[in-house]
C-alpha cells in the first residue's frame, strides 16, 4: 500500500517542481460553520490542479521515457507537465465529453491527446488498452501507489502550516487524493477525521463505502467532472478508503454551483466544480465538524462559460 514514509519521500522528490500552495482561513465559512475553516488552495498549483504532485512522483519513480494515462483532464495535464519537465513523452486519453478548458490546455501541453468514448470509464479502458498494446507504463489517476503518495504531500503541508486542524474535507473521485491525504494525516495525527465529498451524479466511493466493496454506479454529467467515473477493479484506493475515511457524503449539482459562486464572491477564488464540493458540503451542513477544518480546493480548470453560468445563478 502507501505509507507516511513514502509520502515524505514523494515530498522530497517533487519539491523543486511544485508550488507549496497557501492555506488560508475563510472568515465567511468559519462564521457559517461555527468553527475555523481553512482553504488549501491547490487551485494555485502549476497546471491549475493538485494532480501534478502525483504525476511527478510517478514519473520520477518509474524513470520511464514514454507513458500512457487516462484522465478527465487535470491528471492528464499533470502527467503532460511532468513528462515535459523530465524529458519524457506522454499520451493522454480523455473522454470526448471532457471539459473544453482542459482539452484546450492538453492540446497545448506537448502530450499526444486522444479523445475516446463518452465517459471517463471508456477513456480509462482505452488508455489501459493502448498501454498494453504499446508495452508502455500506464499511470492511473488514482490506482497507483506513487500517485497516491504524491497527492498525500498536501496533508503534510496542511498539518505543518496549521497543526490545530482536526478535520480534513477532501473532494473524492477515484480516491487517490483522499487516500494519500488519509495516509499522511493519520501517520502524523491518528486523531484527524477525514471526510470525502463527491457528487450525487457520480457516487462511486460513496457506494463503495456503503457496500463495503467496489460496486458499479451509474455516472451522470456533472459540474464535478474531475470526480466522475467508476473505480478500476481491485483499486488500491478502496482499502485506503476503508482505513482512513470516516464517511463520503454527496452534494447536488445546484449545491456545487452555489459553492463555486460563493468562492468567487466571498474569497475571490476560481474553483472548478470538482474543487468546490467540499465547500458545498460545508455550506449545506452535510458534515459533523466540531473543530478546526481544512478543505482542499483541488483545481481551477473550468471554462469561462461554465463559470459565468454558475456565478450568474443559471446552474
Buried (B, 14 or more C-beta within 10 A) or exposed (E): EBBBEBBBBBBEBBEEBBEEBEBBEBEBBBEBBEBBBBBBBBBBBBBBBBBBBBBBBBBBBBEBEBBBBBBBBBBBBBBBBBBBBBEBBBBBBBBEBBBBBBBEBBEEBEBBBBBBBEBBBBBBBBBBBBBEEEEBBBBBBBBBBBBBBBBBBBBBBBBEBBEEBBBBBBBBBBBBBBBBBBBBBBBBBEEBBBBBBBBBBBBBBBBBBEEEEBEEBEBEEBBBBBBBBBBBEEBBBBBBBEEBBBBBBBBEBBBBBBBBBBBBEBBEBBBBBBBBBBBBBBBBEBBEBEEBBBBBBBBBBBBEEBBEBBBEEEB
